[in-house]
Amino acid sequence: MIENSVHATNATFCIHLIALPGRRRRPQVRMLFVATTDVHAVYEGQGSWVRCMRWIQKLPFSCINKHDLATAKRELGRDRYTAFPTITASLFELESIGLQRVDREPQAPPIASPRTAR
């Protein structure tokens, strides 16, 4: 139940956009949403610039305007990195648009006891 309330609570994130090496015509972008408030979470998405911008625009509290997007695209092409300082979203909203949470340790398979291993 606590996990569900954390997923529904809005948090503030900084969005980092990193250009991946490869094709220049439709470059791939790695997008990281890093929580900057009490919730400790990092979400990742990867795709074209257009796909990443669609993810951001699907968020209900996205206040990034066209001028900010154009500036970010120029910076990404020049420096291969750009960031949006703050955006508000819940963990549920980030997961619902297709982003993957990457700050958790992968679950290890259970260790078999010596009696069941025979």
C-alpha positions in Angstrom: 0.0 0.0 0.0 2.9 2.4 0.8 4.4 1.6 -2.6 1.1 2.6 -4.4 0.9 5.9 -2.5 4.5 6.7 -3.6 3.7 5.8 -7.2 0.7 8.2 -7.1 2.6 11.1 -5.4 4.0 13.8 -7.7 7.8 14.3 -7.6 10.1 16.7 -9.3 12.5 15.4 -11.8 15.5 16.7 -13.8 15.5 15.4 -17.3 18.9 14.6 -18.8 19.2 14.0 -22.6 22.3 12.4 -24.0 22.9 11.9 -27.7 24.1 8.4 -28.4 26.8 7.8 -31.0 25.6 6.5 -34.4 23.5 7.8 -37.2 23.5 11.6 -37.7 20.2 11.7 -39.7 18.0 10.4 -36.9 20.2 10.3 -33.8 19.2 8.2 -30.8 18.8 9.9 -27.5 19.1 8.4 -24.0 16.7 10.2 -21.6 17.1 10.0 -17.9 14.5 11.3 -15.4 16.3 11.8 -12.1 14.2 12.6 -9.0 15.3 15.7 -7.2 12.9 15.5 -4.2 12.2 13.0 -1.4 11.5 10.1 -3.8 14.6 8.3 -4.9 14.0 7.2 -8.5 15.7 7.2 -11.9 13.8 6.4 -15.0 15.2 5.8 -18.5 13.9 5.9 -22.0 15.8 5.6 -25.3 14.7 6.5 -28.8 14.7 9.2 -31.4 14.4 12.9 -30.5 10.8 12.9 -31.6 10.0 9.9 -29.5 11.6 11.4 -26.4 9.7 14.7 -26.9 6.4 12.8 -27.3 7.1 11.1 -23.9 7.7 14.4 -22.3 4.6 16.0 -23.9 2.4 13.1 -22.7 3.0 14.1 -19.1 0.1 16.1 -17.7 2.3 18.7 -15.8 4.8 19.2 -18.6 5.5 22.9 -18.9 8.2 22.7 -21.6 7.3 25.0 -24.4 8.4 25.0 -28.1 11.2 27.5 -27.5 12.7 25.3 -24.8 12.4 22.2 -27.1 14.2 24.0 -29.9 17.0 25.3 -27.6 17.4 21.8 -26.2 17.6 20.2 -29.7 20.3 22.7 -30.7 22.3 22.0 -27.5 22.0 18.3 -28.0 23.3 18.5 -31.5 26.2 20.7 -30.5 27.2 19.3 -27.1 25.6 15.9 -27.2 24.0 16.7 -23.9 21.2 18.9 -22.6 18.8 19.0 -19.6 15.5 20.3 -18.6 15.8 21.5 -15.0 12.5 20.5 -13.5 9.3 18.6 -14.4 6.6 17.3 -12.1 5.3 13.8 -12.6 4.3 10.7 -10.6 6.2 7.4 -10.8 3.0 5.9 -12.2 2.9 8.5 -15.0 6.5 7.9 -16.0 5.9 4.1 -16.1 2.6 4.6 -18.0 4.4 6.4 -20.9 6.9 3.5 -21.3 9.9 4.6 -19.2 11.8 1.9 -17.2 12.9 2.4 -13.7 16.7 1.8 -13.5 17.7 2.7 -10.0 16.8 -0.6 -8.4 19.0 -3.6 -8.0 17.9 -6.6 -10.1 16.3 -9.3 -8.2 18.6 -12.3 -7.6 17.2 -15.7 -8.1 16.5 -17.6 -4.9 19.3 -19.7 -3.6 18.4 -23.4 -3.4 18.9 -25.0 -0.1 21.2 -28.0 0.0 18.2 -30.4 0.6 16.4 -29.2 -2.5 19.4 -29.1 -4.7 19.9 -32.9 -4.9 
